């Protein structure tokens, strides 16, 4: 496992020198790992020095590292033709800014439409709840009237009975 630790440290140092990875946190974010897991792997913890980690590194940084080397130590750290930063930047220049902006606007419009739908659904729910409250108030008022009428009737009966006994 010490060899795997050494190879992982090579990867990390190469990324720090050539690809703008400044901290273990940066490295962990790209790999979707916790910083703690990366620290433990860099410190030689066998539980974290897995083949899966090295495969994830190659997926996160395609064309840069030699997976066979990372897994077995055979060959060299870098793939035969590493992707260079300037090639990446040239590919980014090929992106049409207006289509990128249009995509952002379309995504914003979709988000607004979704929020409007959610708002409409909530407004319908509020209207339904208000109707239920009004119905319950009416039932309560009717029940109160009936109760008052029954109490009054009972009172009248008691008074009538009391007056006839006198």
ZADO-1210 file (C-alpha; in nm, 4 decimals, padded with zeros to 6 digits):
<atoms>
<atom x="00.0000" y="00.0000" z="00.0000" code="UNK" pos="1"/>
<atom x="00.2936" y="00.2323" z="00.0505" code="UNK" pos="2"/>
<atom x="00.3415" y="00.2284" z="-00.3265" code="UNK" pos="3"/>
<atom x="-00.0203" y="00.3350" z="-00.3757" code="UNK" pos="4"/>
<atom x="00.0290" y="00.6136" z="-00.1243" code="UNK" pos="5"/>
<atom x="00.3407" y="00.7265" z="-00.3132" code="UNK" pos="6"/>
<atom x="00.1515" y="00.7239" z="-00.6443" code="UNK" pos="7"/>
<atom x="-00.1381" y="00.9198" z="-00.4939" code="UNK" pos="8"/>
<atom x="00.1051" y="01.1808" z="-00.3635" code="UNK" pos="9"/>
<atom x="00.2565" y="01.2023" z="-00.7129" code="UNK" pos="10"/>
<atom x="-00.0886" y="01.2680" z="-00.8564" code="UNK" pos="11"/>
<atom x="-00.1620" y="01.5329" z="-00.5966" code="UNK" pos="12"/>
<atom x="00.1717" y="01.7109" z="-00.6498" code="UNK" pos="13"/>
<atom x="00.1293" y="01.7030" z="-01.0274" code="UNK" pos="14"/>
<atom x="-00.2171" y="01.8565" z="-00.9950" code="UNK" pos="15"/>
<atom x="-00.0834" y="02.1228" z="-00.7604" code="UNK" pos="16"/>
<atom x="00.1957" y="02.2171" z="-01.0010" code="UNK" pos="17"/>
<atom x="00.0106" y="02.1989" z="-01.3316" code="UNK" pos="18"/>
<atom x="-00.3647" y="02.2100" z="-01.2834" code="UNK" pos="19"/>
<atom x="-00.4473" y="02.4657" z="-01.0162" code="UNK" pos="20"/>
<atom x="-00.5296" y="02.2254" z="-00.7352" code="UNK" pos="21"/>
<atom x="-00.4152" y="02.4288" z="-00.4365" code="UNK" pos="22"/>
<atom x="-00.5428" y="02.2279" z="-00.1412" code="UNK" pos="23"/>
<atom x="-00.6644" y="01.8844" z="-00.0435" code="UNK" pos="24"/>
<atom x="-01.0112" y="02.0398" z="-00.0284" code="UNK" pos="25"/>
<atom x="-00.9836" y="02.1354" z="-00.3975" code="UNK" pos="26"/>
<atom x="-00.8734" y="01.7825" z="-00.4810" code="UNK" pos="27"/>
<atom x="-01.1527" y="01.6268" z="-00.2735" code="UNK" pos="28"/>
<atom x="-01.4218" y="01.8458" z="-00.4339" code="UNK" pos="29"/>
<atom x="-01.3258" y="01.7443" z="-00.7855" code="UNK" pos="30"/>
<atom x="-01.3329" y="01.3768" z="-00.6864" code="UNK" pos="31"/>
<atom x="-01.6548" y="01.4127" z="-00.4813" code="UNK" pos="32"/>
<atom x="-01.4760" y="01.2812" z="-00.1741" code="UNK" pos="33"/>
<atom x="-01.4523" y="01.4349" z="00.1713" code="UNK" pos="34"/>
<atom x="-01.1332" y="01.6213" z="00.2552" code="UNK" pos="35"/>
<atom x="-01.0883" y="01.3766" z="00.5418" code="UNK" pos="36"/>
<atom x="-01.0947" y="01.0772" z="00.3042" code="UNK" pos="37"/>
<atom x="-00.8306" y="01.2376" z="00.0828" code="UNK" pos="38"/>
<atom x="-00.6127" y="01.3230" z="00.3839" code="UNK" pos="39"/>
<atom x="-00.6385" y="00.9663" z="00.5124" code="UNK" pos="40"/>
<atom x="-00.5487" y="00.8280" z="00.1688" code="UNK" pos="41"/>
<atom x="-00.2513" y="01.0631" z="00.1345" code="UNK" pos="42"/>
<atom x="-00.1388" y="00.9511" z="00.4812" code="UNK" pos="43"/>
<atom x="-00.1410" y="00.5873" z="00.3696" code="UNK" pos="44"/>
<atom x="-00.4679" y="00.4586" z="00.5194" code="UNK" pos="45"/>
<atom x="-00.5322" y="00.1407" z="00.3198" code="UNK" pos="46"/>
<atom x="-00.9094" y="00.1731" z="00.3583" code="UNK" pos="47"/>
<atom x="-00.8966" y="00.4859" z="00.1409" code="UNK" pos="48"/>
<atom x="-00.6233" y="00.3843" z="-00.1049" code="UNK" pos="49"/>
<atom x="-00.8626" y="00.1936" z="-00.3292" code="UNK" pos="50"/>
<atom x="-00.8659" y="00.1153" z="-00.6983" code="UNK" pos="51"/>
<atom x="-01.1910" y="00.3107" z="-00.7080" code="UNK" pos="52"/>
<atom x="-01.0095" y="00.6237" z="-00.5897" code="UNK" pos="53"/>
<atom x="-00.7557" y="00.5947" z="-00.8717" code="UNK" pos="54"/>
<atom x="-01.0313" y="00.5292" z="-01.1279" code="UNK" pos="55"/>
<atom x="-01.2154" y="00.8387" z="-01.0032" code="UNK" pos="56"/>
<atom x="-00.8962" y="01.0424" z="-01.0435" code="UNK" pos="57"/>
<atom x="-00.8657" y="00.9306" z="-01.4063" code="UNK" pos="58"/>
<atom x="-01.2338" y="01.0105" z="-01.4686" code="UNK" pos="59"/>
<atom x="-01.2052" y="01.3528" z="-01.3043" code="UNK" pos="60"/>
<atom x="-00.8889" y="01.4348" z="-01.4991" code="UNK" pos="61"/>
<atom x="-00.9384" y="01.2537" z="-01.8317" code="UNK" pos="62"/>
<atom x="-00.6343" y="01.2002" z="-02.0475" code="UNK" pos="63"/>
<atom x="-00.3867" y="01.3135" z="-01.7839" code="UNK" pos="64"/>
<atom x="-00.2996" y="01.0097" z="-01.5721" code="UNK" pos="65"/>
<atom x="-00.2105" y="00.6540" z="-01.6654" code="UNK" pos="66"/>
<atom x="-00.4588" y="00.4307" z="-01.4802" code="UNK" pos="67"/>
<atom x="-00.2386" y="00.1227" z="-01.5160" code="UNK" pos="68"/>
<atom x="00.0449" y="00.3071" z="-01.3410" code="UNK" pos="69"/>
<atom x="-00.1850" y="00.4285" z="-01.0637" code="UNK" pos="70"/>
<atom x="-00.3169" y="00.0766" z="-01.0005" code="UNK" pos="71"/>
<atom x="-00.0003" y="-00.1292" z="-01.0486" code="UNK" pos="72"/>
<atom x="00.2967" y="00.1071" z="-01.0574" code="UNK" pos="73"/>
<atom x="00.3874" y="-00.0077" z="-01.4109" code="UNK" pos="74"/>
<atom x="00.4585" y="00.2590" z="-01.6699" code="UNK" pos="75"/>
<atom x="00.4592" y="00.6298" z="-01.6012" code="UNK" pos="76"/>
<atom x="00.2348" y="00.8642" z="-01.4079" code="UNK" pos="77"/>
<atom x="00.1131" y="01.0582" z="-01.7065" code="UNK" pos="78"/>
<atom x="-00.0905" y="00.9265" z="-01.9966" code="UNK" pos="79"/>
<atom x="00.0901" y="00.9100" z="-02.3297" code="UNK" pos="80"/>
<atom x="-00.0494" y="01.2456" z="-02.4422" code="UNK" pos="81"/>
<atom x="-00.1606" y="01.4512" z="-02.1443" code="UNK" pos="82"/>
<atom x="-00.4271" y="01.7124" z="-02.1974" code="UNK" pos="83"/>
<atom x="-00.2633" y="02.0501" z="-02.1712" code="UNK" pos="84"/>
<atom x="-00.4161" y="02.3541" z="-02.0103" code="UNK" pos="85"/>
<atom x="-00.3707" y="02.5614" z="-02.3247" code="UNK" pos="86"/>
<atom x="-00.5634" y="02.3006" z="-02.5275" code="UNK" pos="87"/>
<atom x="-00.8427" y="02.3199" z="-02.2728" code="UNK" pos="88"/>
<atom x="-00.8457" y="02.6995" z="-02.2926" code="UNK" pos="89"/>
<atom x="-00.8573" y="02.6862" z="-02.6731" code="UNK" pos="90"/>
<atom x="-01.1551" y="02.4518" z="-02.6532" code="UNK" pos="91"/>
<atom x="-01.3268" y="02.6969" z="-02.4156" code="UNK" pos="92"/>
<atom x="-01.2662" y="02.9789" z="-02.6667" code="UNK" pos="93"/>
<atom x="-01.4595" y="02.7775" z="-02.9247" code="UNK" pos="94"/>
<atom x="-01.7747" y="02.8098" z="-02.7185" code="UNK" pos="95"/>
<atom x="-02.0107" y="03.0685" z="-02.8651" code="UNK" pos="96"/>
<atom x="-02.0843" y="03.3195" z="-02.5858" code="UNK" pos="97"/>
<atom x="-02.4316" y="03.4006" z="-02.7200" code="UNK" pos="98"/>
<atom x="-02.5402" y="03.0356" z="-02.7182" code="UNK" pos="99"/>
<atom x="-02.4008" y="03.0021" z="-02.3662" code="UNK" pos="100"/>
<atom x="-02.5968" y="03.3105" z="-02.2553" code="UNK" pos="101"/>
<atom x="-02.9097" y="03.1833" z="-02.4314" code="UNK" pos="102"/>
<atom x="-02.8782" y="02.8533" z="-02.2464" code="UNK" pos="103"/>
<atom x="-02.8543" y="03.0379" z="-01.9155" code="UNK" pos="104"/>
<atom x="-03.1597" y="03.2489" z="-02.0041" code="UNK" pos="105"/>
<atom x="-03.3550" y="02.9373" z="-02.1044" code="UNK" pos="106"/>
<atom x="-03.2638" y="02.7688" z="-01.7765" code="UNK" pos="107"/>
<atom x="-03.3721" y="03.0822" z="-01.5868" code="UNK" pos="108"/>
<atom x="-03.7027" y="03.0886" z="-01.7781" code="UNK" pos="109"/>
<atom x="-03.7635" y="02.7230" z="-01.6947" code="UNK" pos="110"/>
<atom x="-03.6922" y="02.7919" z="-01.3290" code="UNK" pos="111"/>
<atom x="-03.9349" y="03.0853" z="-01.3281" code="UNK" pos="112"/>
<atom x="-04.2047" y="02.8742" z="-01.4962" code="UNK" pos="113"/>
<atom x="-04.1560" y="02.5997" z="-01.2376" code="UNK" pos="114"/>
<atom x="-04.1774" y="02.8488" z="-00.9508" code="UNK" pos="115"/>
<atom x="-04.4957" y="02.9998" z="-01.1022" code="UNK" pos="116"/>
<atom x="-04.6523" y="02.6530" z="-01.1213" code="UNK" pos="117"/>
<atom x="-04.5592" y="02.5865" z="-00.7601" code="UNK" pos="118"/>
<atom x="-04.7029" y="02.9235" z="-00.6581" code="UNK" pos="119"/>
<atom x="-05.0283" y="02.8527" z="-00.8421" code="UNK" pos="120"/>
<atom x="-05.0557" y="02.5139" z="-00.6712" code="UNK" pos="121"/>
<atom x="-04.9982" y="02.6745" z="-00.3316" code="UNK" pos="122"/>
<atom x="-05.2561" y="02.9468" z="-00.4068" code="UNK" pos="123"/>
<atom x="-05.5102" y="02.6752" z="-00.4945" code="UNK" pos="124"/>
<atom x="-05.4311" y="02.5005" z="-00.1682" code="UNK" pos="125"/>
<atom x="-05.4757" y="02.8257" z="00.0251" code="UNK" pos="126"/>
<atom x="-05.8135" y="02.8853" z="-00.1450" code="UNK" pos="127"/>
<atom x="-05.9235" y="02.5316" z="-00.0597" code="UNK" pos="128"/>
<atom x="-05.8150" y="02.5723" z="00.3032" code="UNK" pos="129"/>
<atom x="-05.9993" y="02.9053" z="00.3300" code="UNK" pos="130"/>
<atom x="-06.3156" y="02.7388" z="00.1985" code="UNK" pos="131"/>
<atom x="-06.2776" y="02.4620" z="00.4578" code="UNK" pos="132"/>
<atom x="-06.2303" y="02.7209" z="00.7325" code="UNK" pos="133"/>
<atom x="-06.5443" y="02.9082" z="00.6216" code="UNK" pos="134"/>
<atom x="-06.7408" y="02.5819" z="00.6192" code="UNK" pos="135"/>
<atom x="-06.6164" y="02.4935" z="00.9681" code="UNK" pos="136"/>
<atom x="-06.7083" y="02.8416" z="01.0947" code="UNK" pos="137"/>
<atom x="-07.0613" y="02.7993" z="00.9574" code="UNK" pos="138"/>
<atom x="-07.0886" y="02.4557" z="01.1174" code="UNK" pos="139"/>
<atom x="-06.9627" y="02.5974" z="01.4449" code="UNK" pos="140"/>
<atom x="-07.2065" y="02.8880" z="01.4293" code="UNK" pos="141"/>
<atom x="-07.4950" y="02.6550" z="01.3483" code="UNK" pos="142"/>
<atom x="-07.3915" y="02.4215" z="01.6277" code="UNK" pos="143"/>
<atom x="-07.3726" y="02.7174" z="01.8674" code="UNK" pos="144"/>
<atom x="-07.7221" y="02.8335" z="01.7665" code="UNK" pos="145"/>
<atom x="-07.8605" y="02.4851" z="01.8190" code="UNK" pos="146"/>
<atom x="-07.6891" y="02.4584" z="02.1561" code="UNK" pos="147"/>
<atom x="-07.8210" y="02.7997" z="02.2645" code="UNK" pos="148"/>
<atom x="-08.1697" y="02.7047" z="02.1461" code="UNK" pos="149"/>
<atom x="-08.1556" y="02.3763" z="02.3406" code="UNK" pos="150"/>
<atom x="-08.0278" y="02.5508" z="02.6549" code="UNK" pos="151"/>
<atom x="-08.2967" y="02.8192" z="02.6234" code="UNK" pos="152"/>
<atom x="-08.5660" y="02.5561" z="02.5711" code="UNK" pos="153"/>
<atom x="-08.4449" y="02.3649" z="02.8753" code="UNK" pos="154"/>
<atom x="-08.4402" y="02.6865" z="03.0768" code="UNK" pos="155"/>
<atom x="-08.7944" y="02.7677" z="02.9686" code="UNK" pos="156"/>
<atom x="-08.9062" y="02.4166" z="03.0677" code="UNK" pos="157"/>
<atom x="-08.7387" y="02.4535" z="03.4066" code="UNK" pos="158"/>
<atom x="-08.8972" y="02.7949" z="03.4610" code="UNK" pos="159"/>
<atom x="-09.2380" y="02.6685" z="03.3521" code="UNK" pos="160"/>
<atom x="-09.2092" y="02.3685" z="03.5827" code="UNK" pos="161"/>
<atom x="-09.0911" y="02.5910" z="03.8673" code="UNK" pos="162"/>
<atom x="-09.3792" y="02.8346" z="03.8152" code="UNK" pos="163"/>
<atom x="-09.6428" y="02.5591" z="03.8046" code="UNK" pos="164"/>
<atom x="-09.5115" y="02.4068" z="04.1256" code="UNK" pos="165"/>
<atom x="-09.5520" y="02.7344" z="04.3128" code="UNK" pos="166"/>
</atoms>
